[in-house]
Amino acid sequence: MGCMAFRRSFHGSSFVFYLIITSLIIPSILISLGVGILFNLLDREVHWASSALGSQLTWTLPFGLLIMFAVFNRFDARFEEAVRDLGASH
């Protein structure tokens, strides 16, 4: 319903849009700060390859999985069957 509301312009639509975008961004910032503080408390080096990458994966992996589930559920099984007929393995 929220996406349908943005099909037409309404009073305060830009504020609501930025509020929605902010609600998507703030949790990732908080997770990153929390991981950075945890690394400092554990006397570990805060480096992008460890703390930042872990924070990014913690936040983005569920969204990626949801998108892949949506795509794969619409996947036509006939394509997979045709590939197996041509000799591909499972």
C-alpha positions as CSV (number, residue, x, y, z in Angstrom):
1,M,0.0,0.0,0.0
2,G,2.9,2.3,0.7
3,C,4.3,2.0,-2.8
4,M,0.9,2.5,-4.3
5,A,0.6,5.8,-2.4
6,F,3.7,7.2,-4.2
7,R,2.1,6.6,-7.6
8,R,0.6,10.0,-7.3
9,S,2.1,13.1,-5.6
10,F,0.6,14.0,-2.2
11,H,1.3,16.7,0.3
12,G,4.4,15.7,2.3
13,S,5.4,12.9,-0.1
14,S,9.0,13.9,-0.1
15,F,9.2,14.0,3.7
16,V,7.6,10.5,3.9
17,F,9.9,9.2,1.2
18,Y,13.1,10.4,3.0
19,L,11.7,9.1,6.3
20,I,11.3,5.6,4.7
21,I,14.9,5.8,3.2
22,T,16.2,6.9,6.6
23,S,14.6,3.9,8.3
24,L,16.5,1.7,5.9
25,I,19.8,3.4,6.4
26,I,19.9,4.0,10.2
27,P,20.0,0.3,11.3
28,S,23.0,-0.4,9.2
29,I,24.8,2.5,10.7
30,L,24.0,1.3,14.2
31,I,25.1,-2.2,13.4
32,S,28.4,-0.9,12.1
33,L,29.0,1.3,15.1
34,G,28.2,-1.6,17.4
35,V,30.6,-3.9,15.7
36,G,33.3,-1.2,15.8
37,I,32.7,-0.6,19.5
38,L,32.8,-4.4,20.1
39,F,36.1,-4.7,18.3
40,N,37.5,-1.9,20.4
41,L,36.4,-3.5,23.6
42,L,37.9,-6.8,22.5
43,D,41.2,-5.0,21.6
44,R,40.9,-6.2,18.0
45,E,42.0,-4.0,15.1
46,V,39.1,-2.3,13.5
47,H,39.7,-2.9,9.8
48,W,37.3,-2.7,6.8
49,A,38.0,-6.4,5.9
50,S,36.8,-7.6,9.3
51,S,34.4,-5.2,11.0
52,A,33.0,-3.3,8.1
53,L,32.5,-6.4,5.9
54,G,30.8,-8.3,8.7
55,S,28.5,-5.4,9.4
56,Q,27.6,-5.1,5.8
57,L,26.9,-8.8,5.3
58,T,24.9,-8.8,8.5
59,W,22.6,-6.1,7.2
60,T,22.5,-6.9,3.4
61,L,22.4,-10.7,3.3
62,P,18.8,-11.1,4.5
63,F,17.6,-8.6,1.8
64,G,19.6,-10.4,-0.9
65,L,18.1,-13.7,0.2
66,L,14.6,-12.3,0.1
67,I,15.1,-11.0,-3.4
68,M,16.6,-14.3,-4.6
69,F,13.7,-16.2,-3.1
70,A,11.2,-14.0,-4.9
71,V,13.1,-14.5,-8.2
72,F,13.6,-18.2,-7.9
73,N,10.0,-18.9,-6.9
74,R,9.0,-17.3,-10.2
75,F,11.6,-19.4,-12.1
76,D,10.0,-21.5,-14.8
77,A,10.8,-25.2,-14.1
78,R,10.6,-26.0,-17.8
79,F,14.0,-24.2,-18.3
80,E,15.6,-26.5,-15.7
81,E,14.0,-29.5,-17.3
82,A,15.3,-28.5,-20.7
83,V,18.8,-28.1,-19.4
84,R,18.7,-31.5,-17.8
85,D,17.5,-33.0,-21.1
86,L,20.7,-31.4,-22.7
87,G,22.9,-33.3,-20.2
88,A,23.4,-30.9,-17.2
89,S,23.5,-32.3,-13.7
90,H,21.3,-31.3,-10.9
